[in-house]
Amino acid sequence: MIEMSKKVFGFYREGFARMTVGKTLWKIIIIKLLIMFAVLKLFFFPNFLKTNFETDKQRGDHVLEQLTRQVSNTN
């Protein structure tokens, strides 16, 4: 099992080492992903707990309440 893992790792390491255009493409892909996730985090996932609660205790209590509350069956 360990020998096979070493072979697979070596295969990919060798392949990435010999890339020419691929390295540039991977850099572009990584930069685009970083920008995309930064924009998503800023605009679509605001820090709800920081804006609505002042202390860590209040934040913790709210999270605990949300995790342990009973869900009502409305069929």
Backbone as XML, in Angstrom:
<?xml version="1.0"?>
<chain id="A" units="angstrom">
  <residue number="1" name="MET">
    <atom name="N" x="0.825" y="-1.188" z="0.000"/>
    <atom name="CA" x="0.000" y="0.000" z="0.000"/>
    <atom name="C" x="0.870" y="1.253" z="0.000"/>
  </residue>
  <residue number="2" name="ILE">
    <atom name="N" x="1.902" y="1.273" z="0.834"/>
    <atom name="CA" x="2.795" y="2.427" z="0.901"/>
    <atom name="C" x="3.582" y="2.559" z="-0.397"/>
  </residue>
  <residue number="3" name="GLU">
    <atom name="N" x="4.009" y="1.457" z="-0.949"/>
    <atom name="CA" x="4.769" y="1.473" z="-2.203"/>
    <atom name="C" x="3.923" y="2.050" z="-3.340"/>
  </residue>
  <residue number="4" name="MET">
    <atom name="N" x="2.652" y="1.659" z="-3.375"/>
    <atom name="CA" x="1.759" y="2.169" z="-4.419"/>
    <atom name="C" x="1.541" y="3.673" z="-4.248"/>
  </residue>
  <residue number="5" name="SER">
    <atom name="N" x="1.413" y="4.134" z="-3.007"/>
    <atom name="CA" x="1.250" y="5.561" z="-2.740"/>
    <atom name="C" x="2.473" y="6.334" z="-3.209"/>
  </residue>
  <residue number="6" name="LYS">
    <atom name="N" x="3.655" y="5.773" z="-2.985"/>
    <atom name="CA" x="4.883" y="6.425" z="-3.437"/>
    <atom name="C" x="4.927" y="6.509" z="-4.954"/>
  </residue>
  <residue number="7" name="LYS">
    <atom name="N" x="4.489" y="5.459" z="-5.638"/>
    <atom name="CA" x="4.479" y="5.455" z="-7.101"/>
    <atom name="C" x="3.515" y="6.507" z="-7.650"/>
  </residue>
  <residue number="8" name="VAL">
    <atom name="N" x="2.327" y="6.585" z="-7.047"/>
    <atom name="CA" x="1.333" y="7.561" z="-7.500"/>
    <atom name="C" x="1.844" y="8.978" z="-7.255"/>
  </residue>
  <residue number="9" name="PHE">
    <atom name="N" x="2.393" y="9.230" z="-6.069"/>
    <atom name="CA" x="2.942" y="10.544" z="-5.761"/>
    <atom name="C" x="4.067" y="10.899" z="-6.723"/>
  </residue>
  <residue number="10" name="GLY">
    <atom name="N" x="4.957" y="9.950" z="-6.986"/>
    <atom name="CA" x="6.068" y="10.180" z="-7.915"/>
    <atom name="C" x="5.583" y="10.469" z="-9.322"/>
  </residue>
  <residue number="11" name="PHE">
    <atom name="N" x="4.532" y="9.772" z="-9.755"/>
    <atom name="CA" x="3.952" y="9.989" z="-11.076"/>
    <atom name="C" x="3.472" y="11.437" z="-11.227"/>
  </residue>
  <residue number="12" name="TYR">
    <atom name="N" x="2.719" y="11.913" z="-10.236"/>
    <atom name="CA" x="2.200" y="13.277" z="-10.314"/>
    <atom name="C" x="3.308" y="14.311" z="-10.155"/>
  </residue>
  <residue number="13" name="ARG">
    <atom name="N" x="4.258" y="14.057" z="-9.273"/>
    <atom name="CA" x="5.364" y="14.995" z="-9.089"/>
    <atom name="C" x="6.160" y="15.132" z="-10.376"/>
  </residue>
  <residue number="14" name="GLU">
    <atom name="N" x="6.433" y="14.018" z="-11.024"/>
    <atom name="CA" x="7.162" y="14.022" z="-12.296"/>
    <atom name="C" x="6.376" y="14.779" z="-13.364"/>
  </residue>
  <residue number="15" name="GLY">
    <atom name="N" x="5.070" y="14.532" z="-13.415"/>
    <atom name="CA" x="4.238" y="15.199" z="-14.412"/>
    <atom name="C" x="4.197" y="16.702" z="-14.218"/>
  </residue>
  <residue number="16" name="PHE">
    <atom name="N" x="4.036" y="17.162" z="-12.983"/>
    <atom name="CA" x="4.000" y="18.597" z="-12.731"/>
    <atom name="C" x="5.369" y="19.233" z="-12.949"/>
  </residue>
  <residue number="17" name="ALA">
    <atom name="N" x="6.429" y="18.511" z="-12.684"/>
    <atom name="CA" x="7.767" y="19.061" z="-12.874"/>
    <atom name="C" x="8.067" y="19.290" z="-14.353"/>
  </residue>
  <residue number="18" name="ARG">
    <atom name="N" x="7.514" y="18.461" z="-15.235"/>
    <atom name="CA" x="7.792" y="18.587" z="-16.670"/>
    <atom name="C" x="6.845" y="19.527" z="-17.393"/>
  </residue>
  <residue number="19" name="MET">
    <atom name="N" x="5.858" y="20.043" z="-16.718"/>
    <atom name="CA" x="4.909" y="20.953" z="-17.365"/>
    <atom name="C" x="5.587" y="22.248" z="-17.774"/>
  </residue>
  <residue number="20" name="THR">
    <atom name="N" x="5.154" y="22.795" z="-18.892"/>
    <atom name="CA" x="5.629" y="24.130" z="-19.283"/>
    <atom name="C" x="4.442" y="25.099" z="-19.271"/>
  </residue>
  <residue number="21" name="VAL">
    <atom name="N" x="3.506" y="24.896" z="-20.153"/>
    <atom name="CA" x="2.322" y="25.753" z="-20.208"/>
    <atom name="C" x="1.409" y="25.454" z="-19.028"/>
  </residue>
  <residue number="22" name="GLY">
    <atom name="N" x="1.385" y="24.223" z="-18.594"/>
    <atom name="CA" x="0.507" y="23.814" z="-17.505"/>
    <atom name="C" x="0.751" y="24.576" z="-16.218"/>
  </residue>
  <residue number="23" name="LYS">
    <atom name="N" x="1.996" y="24.898" z="-15.920"/>
    <atom name="CA" x="2.299" y="25.638" z="-14.693"/>
    <atom name="C" x="1.643" y="27.011" z="-14.719"/>
  </residue>
  <residue number="24" name="THR">
    <atom name="N" x="1.715" y="27.656" z="-15.859"/>
    <atom name="CA" x="1.088" y="28.974" z="-15.990"/>
    <atom name="C" x="-0.423" y="28.861" z="-15.860"/>
  </residue>
  <residue number="25" name="LEU">
    <atom name="N" x="-0.999" y="27.838" z="-16.476"/>
    <atom name="CA" x="-2.440" y="27.646" z="-16.378"/>
    <atom name="C" x="-2.868" y="27.361" z="-14.939"/>
  </residue>
  <residue number="26" name="TRP">
    <atom name="N" x="-2.109" y="26.544" z="-14.219"/>
    <atom name="CA" x="-2.434" y="26.265" z="-12.820"/>
    <atom name="C" x="-2.350" y="27.534" z="-11.975"/>
  </residue>
  <residue number="27" name="LYS">
    <atom name="N" x="-1.367" y="28.392" z="-12.253"/>
    <atom name="CA" x="-1.267" y="29.658" z="-11.516"/>
    <atom name="C" x="-2.487" y="30.527" z="-11.769"/>
  </residue>
  <residue number="28" name="ILE">
    <atom name="N" x="-2.939" y="30.585" z="-13.016"/>
    <atom name="CA" x="-4.121" y="31.369" z="-13.358"/>
    <atom name="C" x="-5.354" y="30.797" z="-12.659"/>
  </residue>
  <residue number="29" name="ILE">
    <atom name="N" x="-5.488" y="29.487" z="-12.671"/>
    <atom name="CA" x="-6.629" y="28.846" z="-12.014"/>
    <atom name="C" x="-6.641" y="29.145" z="-10.524"/>
  </residue>
  <residue number="30" name="ILE">
    <atom name="N" x="-5.501" y="29.041" z="-9.872"/>
    <atom name="CA" x="-5.418" y="29.297" z="-8.424"/>
    <atom name="C" x="-5.744" y="30.749" z="-8.112"/>
  </residue>
  <residue number="31" name="ILE">
    <atom name="N" x="-5.230" y="31.676" z="-8.916"/>
    <atom name="CA" x="-5.520" y="33.099" z="-8.702"/>
    <atom name="C" x="-7.013" y="33.364" z="-8.870"/>
  </residue>
  <residue number="32" name="LYS">
    <atom name="N" x="-7.622" y="32.786" z="-9.911"/>
    <atom name="CA" x="-9.056" y="32.977" z="-10.135"/>
    <atom name="C" x="-9.870" y="32.407" z="-8.976"/>
  </residue>
  <residue number="33" name="LEU">
    <atom name="N" x="-9.499" y="31.245" z="-8.468"/>
    <atom name="CA" x="-10.227" y="30.655" z="-7.339"/>
    <atom name="C" x="-10.109" y="31.511" z="-6.083"/>
  </residue>
  <residue number="34" name="LEU">
    <atom name="N" x="-8.907" y="32.017" z="-5.826"/>
    <atom name="CA" x="-8.724" y="32.875" z="-4.652"/>
    <atom name="C" x="-9.585" y="34.125" z="-4.757"/>
  </residue>
  <residue number="35" name="ILE">
    <atom name="N" x="-9.597" y="34.749" z="-5.919"/>
    <atom name="CA" x="-10.407" y="35.947" z="-6.111"/>
    <atom name="C" x="-11.888" y="35.611" z="-5.983"/>
  </residue>
  <residue number="36" name="MET">
    <atom name="N" x="-12.294" y="34.526" z="-6.616"/>
    <atom name="CA" x="-13.698" y="34.145" z="-6.587"/>
    <atom name="C" x="-14.179" y="33.880" z="-5.153"/>
  </residue>
  <residue number="37" name="PHE">
    <atom name="N" x="-13.412" y="33.115" z="-4.386"/>
    <atom name="CA" x="-13.834" y="32.814" z="-3.018"/>
    <atom name="C" x="-13.764" y="34.034" z="-2.117"/>
  </residue>
  <residue number="38" name="ALA">
    <atom name="N" x="-12.813" y="34.929" z="-2.357"/>
    <atom name="CA" x="-12.745" y="36.161" z="-1.563"/>
    <atom name="C" x="-13.982" y="37.012" z="-1.822"/>
  </residue>
  <residue number="39" name="VAL">
    <atom name="N" x="-14.389" y="37.131" z="-3.079"/>
    <atom name="CA" x="-15.576" y="37.920" z="-3.411"/>
    <atom name="C" x="-16.823" y="37.261" z="-2.833"/>
  </residue>
  <residue number="40" name="LEU">
    <atom name="N" x="-16.931" y="35.946" z="-2.957"/>
    <atom name="CA" x="-18.089" y="35.246" z="-2.399"/>
    <atom name="C" x="-18.183" y="35.456" z="-0.897"/>
  </residue>
  <residue number="41" name="LYS">
    <atom name="N" x="-17.060" y="35.347" z="-0.207"/>
    <atom name="CA" x="-17.068" y="35.501" z="1.238"/>
    <atom name="C" x="-17.465" y="36.915" z="1.633"/>
  </residue>
  <residue number="42" name="LEU">
    <atom name="N" x="-16.948" y="37.901" z="0.947"/>
    <atom name="CA" x="-17.241" y="39.282" z="1.310"/>
    <atom name="C" x="-18.705" y="39.656" z="1.077"/>
  </residue>
  <residue number="43" name="PHE">
    <atom name="N" x="-19.248" y="39.259" z="-0.061"/>
    <atom name="CA" x="-20.581" y="39.730" z="-0.422"/>
    <atom name="C" x="-21.721" y="38.781" z="-0.080"/>
  </residue>
  <residue number="44" name="PHE">
    <atom name="N" x="-21.468" y="37.496" z="-0.047"/>
    <atom name="CA" x="-22.557" y="36.550" z="0.142"/>
    <atom name="C" x="-22.562" y="35.850" z="1.494"/>
  </residue>
  <residue number="45" name="PHE">
    <atom name="N" x="-21.481" y="35.939" z="2.241"/>
    <atom name="CA" x="-21.410" y="35.291" z="3.542"/>
    <atom name="C" x="-20.925" y="36.279" z="4.601"/>
  </residue>
  <residue number="46" name="PRO">
    <atom name="N" x="-21.786" y="37.235" z="4.962"/>
    <atom name="CA" x="-21.358" y="38.203" z="5.980"/>
    <atom name="C" x="-21.206" y="37.522" z="7.338"/>
  </residue>
  <residue number="47" name="ASN">
    <atom name="N" x="-20.475" y="38.151" z="8.216"/>
    <atom name="CA" x="-20.236" y="37.600" z="9.547"/>
    <atom name="C" x="-21.451" y="37.901" z="10.432"/>
  </residue>
  <residue number="48" name="PHE">
    <atom name="N" x="-22.433" y="37.007" z="10.382"/>
    <atom name="CA" x="-23.705" y="37.184" z="11.088"/>
    <atom name="C" x="-23.507" y="37.335" z="12.595"/>
  </residue>
  <residue number="49" name="LEU">
    <atom name="N" x="-22.666" y="36.503" z="13.171"/>
    <atom name="CA" x="-22.492" y="36.527" z="14.626"/>
    <atom name="C" x="-21.818" y="37.807" z="15.091"/>
  </residue>
  <residue number="50" name="LYS">
    <atom name="N" x="-20.827" y="38.283" z="14.355"/>
    <atom name="CA" x="-20.119" y="39.509" z="14.750"/>
    <atom name="C" x="-21.029" y="40.720" z="14.686"/>
  </residue>
  <residue number="51" name="THR">
    <atom name="N" x="-21.921" y="40.755" z="13.674"/>
    <atom name="CA" x="-22.766" y="41.934" z="13.507"/>
    <atom name="C" x="-23.972" y="41.925" z="14.440"/>
  </residue>
  <residue number="52" name="ASN">
    <atom name="N" x="-24.436" y="40.770" z="14.869"/>
    <atom name="CA" x="-25.657" y="40.708" z="15.665"/>
    <atom name="C" x="-25.433" y="40.489" z="17.161"/>
  </residue>
  <residue number="53" name="PHE">
    <atom name="N" x="-24.238" y="40.105" z="17.558"/>
    <atom name="CA" x="-23.963" y="39.852" z="18.974"/>
    <atom name="C" x="-22.666" y="40.549" z="19.365"/>
  </residue>
  <residue number="54" name="GLU">
    <atom name="N" x="-22.644" y="41.071" z="20.596"/>
    <atom name="CA" x="-21.494" y="41.863" z="21.027"/>
    <atom name="C" x="-20.376" y="41.031" z="21.656"/>
  </residue>
  <residue number="55" name="THR">
    <atom name="N" x="-20.724" y="40.006" z="22.433"/>
    <atom name="CA" x="-19.705" y="39.256" z="23.154"/>
    <atom name="C" x="-19.625" y="37.812" z="22.652"/>
  </residue>
  <residue number="56" name="ASP">
    <atom name="N" x="-18.520" y="37.180" z="22.977"/>
    <atom name="CA" x="-18.347" y="35.769" z="22.611"/>
    <atom name="C" x="-19.377" y="34.890" z="23.326"/>
  </residue>
  <residue number="57" name="LYS">
    <atom name="N" x="-19.724" y="35.260" z="24.548"/>
    <atom name="CA" x="-20.724" y="34.479" z="25.288"/>
    <atom name="C" x="-22.069" y="34.517" z="24.579"/>
  </residue>
  <residue number="58" name="GLN">
    <atom name="N" x="-22.480" y="35.690" z="24.114"/>
    <atom name="CA" x="-23.746" y="35.802" z="23.392"/>
    <atom name="C" x="-23.707" y="34.986" z="22.095"/>
  </residue>
  <residue number="59" name="ARG">
    <atom name="N" x="-22.592" y="35.050" z="21.407"/>
    <atom name="CA" x="-22.448" y="34.282" z="20.162"/>
    <atom name="C" x="-22.522" y="32.786" z="20.441"/>
  </residue>
  <residue number="60" name="GLY">
    <atom name="N" x="-21.822" y="32.347" z="21.473"/>
    <atom name="CA" x="-21.823" y="30.936" z="21.837"/>
    <atom name="C" x="-23.203" y="30.453" z="22.238"/>
  </residue>
  <residue number="61" name="ASP">
    <atom name="N" x="-23.903" y="31.276" z="23.018"/>
    <atom name="CA" x="-25.258" y="30.910" z="23.436"/>
    <atom name="C" x="-26.190" y="30.790" z="22.237"/>
  </residue>
  <residue number="62" name="HIS">
    <atom name="N" x="-26.068" y="31.701" z="21.298"/>
    <atom name="CA" x="-26.921" y="31.655" z="20.103"/>
    <atom name="C" x="-26.645" y="30.393" z="19.285"/>
  </residue>
  <residue number="63" name="VAL">
    <atom name="N" x="-25.379" y="30.072" z="19.077"/>
    <atom name="CA" x="-25.029" y="28.873" z="18.307"/>
    <atom name="C" x="-25.539" y="27.625" z="19.021"/>
  </residue>
  <residue number="64" name="LEU">
    <atom name="N" x="-25.341" y="27.550" z="20.327"/>
    <atom name="CA" x="-25.822" y="26.403" z="21.100"/>
    <atom name="C" x="-27.341" y="26.272" z="20.998"/>
  </residue>
  <residue number="65" name="GLU">
    <atom name="N" x="-28.032" y="27.397" z="21.097"/>
    <atom name="CA" x="-29.495" y="27.381" z="20.988"/>
    <atom name="C" x="-29.934" y="26.884" z="19.601"/>
  </residue>
  <residue number="66" name="GLN">
    <atom name="N" x="-29.262" y="27.331" z="18.554"/>
    <atom name="CA" x="-29.623" y="26.923" z="17.201"/>
    <atom name="C" x="-29.343" y="25.436" z="16.965"/>
  </residue>
  <residue number="67" name="LEU">
    <atom name="N" x="-28.293" y="24.924" z="17.570"/>
    <atom name="CA" x="-27.939" y="23.516" z="17.391"/>
    <atom name="C" x="-28.831" y="22.572" z="18.181"/>
  </residue>
  <residue number="68" name="THR">
    <atom name="N" x="-29.347" y="23.046" z="19.304"/>
    <atom name="CA" x="-30.091" y="22.150" z="20.184"/>
    <atom name="C" x="-31.593" y="22.400" z="20.199"/>
  </residue>
  <residue number="69" name="ARG">
    <atom name="N" x="-32.098" y="23.348" z="19.417"/>
    <atom name="CA" x="-33.532" y="23.640" z="19.433"/>
    <atom name="C" x="-34.336" y="22.511" z="18.793"/>
  </residue>
  <residue number="70" name="GLN">
    <atom name="N" x="-35.581" y="22.405" z="19.229"/>
    <atom name="CA" x="-36.492" y="21.415" z="18.682"/>
    <atom name="C" x="-37.093" y="21.954" z="17.390"/>
  </residue>
  <residue number="71" name="VAL">
    <atom name="N" x="-37.156" y="21.119" z="16.384"/>
    <atom name="CA" x="-37.757" y="21.498" z="15.120"/>
    <atom name="C" x="-39.211" y="21.087" z="15.158"/>
  </residue>
  <residue number="72" name="SER">
    <atom name="N" x="-40.093" y="22.034" z="14.864"/>
    <atom name="CA" x="-41.529" y="21.710" z="14.911"/>
    <atom name="C" x="-41.944" y="21.034" z="13.616"/>
  </residue>
  <residue number="73" name="ASN">
    <atom name="N" x="-42.814" y="20.022" z="13.750"/>
    <atom name="CA" x="-43.350" y="19.311" z="12.588"/>
    <atom name="C" x="-44.591" y="20.039" z="12.105"/>
  </residue>
  <residue number="74" name="THR">
    <atom name="N" x="-44.488" y="20.639" z="10.952"/>
    <atom name="CA" x="-45.652" y="21.314" z="10.365"/>
    <atom name="C" x="-45.983" y="20.608" z="9.068"/>
  </residue>
  <residue number="75" name="ASN">
    <atom name="N" x="-46.784" y="19.570" z="9.150"/>
    <atom name="CA" x="-47.170" y="18.801" z="7.959"/>
    <atom name="C" x="-48.481" y="19.270" z="7.410"/>
  </residue>
</chain>
